[in-house]
């Protein structure tokens, strides 16, 4: 059994768990869905996806450990940058942290050119700060900046 099939069992278990819990919530009507309708649909889709992944998983003939490490490099980098974002969020504030996080993902992970990554990072960080902080009035950490 390969890792994809094992992963499909994990997805199936999560889907069944969500399915059981969502059945305990009120479903509502078709034209007015209740609190349990969305979790039920998501759980069913998760179970369906687990079935498709299980059926399409193929057993590899020979697993090369260098190839496995090379494929896991990018997810590990993203997890590291995300942990850094979480660590500096309170100290630097949302605007600076989100801009640095976007820059790290665009420049080091996606290999954008420096100026393109810098411009997009500032646009993503500033745009998300404006959208969530000002439009939706979500309380975001201010950090070192006064706004």
C-alpha positions as CSV (number, residue, x, y, z in Angstrom):
1,X,0.0,0.0,0.0
2,X,1.5,3.4,-1.0
3,X,1.2,6.8,0.6
4,X,-1.6,7.9,-1.7
5,X,-3.8,5.1,-0.6
6,X,-3.0,5.7,3.0
7,X,-3.8,9.3,2.5
8,X,-7.1,8.4,1.0
9,X,-8.0,6.5,4.2
10,X,-7.2,9.6,6.2
11,X,-9.4,11.7,4.0
12,X,-12.1,9.1,4.2
13,X,-11.9,9.1,8.0
14,X,-12.1,12.9,8.2
15,X,-15.1,12.9,5.8
16,X,-16.9,10.2,7.8
17,X,-16.2,12.1,11.0
18,X,-17.6,15.3,9.5
19,X,-20.5,13.4,8.1
20,X,-21.5,12.0,11.5
21,X,-21.1,15.4,13.2
22,X,-23.0,17.2,10.5
23,X,-26.0,14.9,10.7
24,X,-26.5,16.1,14.3
25,X,-27.0,19.7,13.1
26,X,-30.3,21.0,11.8
27,X,-30.5,20.6,8.0
28,X,-33.2,23.2,7.3
29,X,-35.1,23.3,4.1
30,X,-34.0,23.2,0.4
31,X,-34.7,26.9,0.0
32,X,-33.4,27.8,3.5
33,X,-30.5,25.4,4.4
34,X,-29.6,25.0,8.1
35,X,-26.3,24.9,9.9
36,X,-25.7,21.3,8.9
37,X,-26.1,21.6,5.1
38,X,-22.7,23.0,4.3
39,X,-20.7,20.6,6.5
40,X,-22.7,17.7,5.1
41,X,-21.9,18.6,1.5
42,X,-18.2,19.2,2.3
43,X,-18.0,15.8,4.1
44,X,-19.7,14.0,1.2
45,X,-17.3,15.6,-1.2
46,X,-14.3,14.7,1.0
47,X,-15.5,11.0,1.0
48,X,-16.0,11.1,-2.7
49,X,-12.5,12.6,-3.3
50,X,-11.0,9.9,-1.0
51,X,-12.6,7.2,-3.1
52,X,-11.2,8.7,-6.3
53,X,-7.8,9.0,-4.9
54,X,-7.8,5.4,-3.6
55,X,-8.9,4.1,-7.0
56,X,-6.4,6.2,-9.0
57,X,-3.4,5.5,-6.7
58,X,-0.8,3.4,-8.4
59,X,2.0,1.4,-6.6
60,X,5.4,2.8,-7.6
61,X,7.9,0.2,-8.8
62,X,10.9,1.7,-7.1
63,X,10.9,4.7,-4.9
64,X,14.1,6.8,-5.1
65,X,14.7,8.6,-1.8
66,X,16.4,11.6,-3.5
67,X,13.3,12.1,-5.7
68,X,11.1,11.9,-2.6
69,X,13.2,14.5,-0.8
70,X,13.2,16.8,-3.9
71,X,9.5,16.6,-4.1
72,X,9.1,17.4,-0.4
73,X,11.4,20.5,-0.5
74,X,8.8,23.0,-1.6
75,X,6.1,21.9,0.9
76,X,8.6,22.1,3.7
77,X,9.7,25.6,2.6
78,X,6.1,26.7,2.5
79,X,5.6,25.3,6.0
80,X,8.7,27.0,7.3
81,X,7.7,30.4,5.8
82,X,4.2,30.0,7.2
83,X,5.6,29.3,10.7
84,X,7.8,32.4,10.4
85,X,4.7,34.4,9.4
86,X,2.9,33.2,12.4
87,X,5.9,33.9,14.7
88,X,6.3,37.5,13.6
89,X,2.7,38.4,13.1
90,X,2.2,40.0,16.6
91,X,5.5,41.8,16.7
92,X,5.6,43.2,13.2
93,X,1.9,43.5,12.6
94,X,-0.2,42.2,9.8
95,X,0.7,44.6,7.0
96,X,4.5,44.0,7.3
97,X,4.2,40.3,8.1
98,X,1.8,39.6,5.2
99,X,4.0,41.5,2.7
100,X,7.1,39.7,3.8
101,X,5.3,36.3,3.7
102,X,4.1,37.0,0.2
103,X,7.5,38.2,-0.9
104,X,9.1,35.0,0.5
105,X,6.6,32.8,-1.3
106,X,6.9,34.7,-4.6
107,X,10.6,35.1,-4.7
108,X,12.1,32.0,-3.1
109,X,9.3,29.5,-3.8
110,X,7.8,30.6,-7.1
111,X,11.1,32.2,-8.4
112,X,9.6,35.5,-9.5
113,X,12.0,38.3,-10.4
114,X,13.0,40.5,-7.5
115,X,11.0,43.6,-8.6
116,X,8.0,41.6,-9.6
117,X,8.0,39.7,-6.3
118,X,8.4,42.9,-4.4
119,X,5.6,44.7,-6.2
120,X,3.2,41.8,-6.0
121,X,4.1,41.2,-2.3
122,X,3.3,44.9,-1.5
123,X,0.1,44.7,-3.5
124,X,-1.0,41.4,-1.8
125,X,0.0,42.5,1.7
126,X,-1.5,46.0,1.4
127,X,-4.6,44.8,-0.5
128,X,-5.4,42.1,2.0
129,X,-4.8,44.6,4.9
130,X,-7.1,47.1,3.3
131,X,-9.7,44.5,2.5
132,X,-9.8,42.7,5.8
133,X,-8.8,45.5,8.1
134,X,-10.7,48.4,6.7
135,X,-13.6,47.0,4.6
136,X,-14.5,44.1,6.8
137,X,-13.2,45.8,10.0
138,X,-11.4,42.7,11.1
139,X,-9.0,43.5,14.1
140,X,-5.5,42.8,12.7
141,X,-2.3,43.1,14.7
142,X,-0.8,46.6,14.2
143,X,2.8,45.8,15.4
144,X,5.4,48.5,14.8
145,X,3.2,50.5,12.4
146,X,0.8,53.0,13.9
147,X,-2.1,52.0,11.6
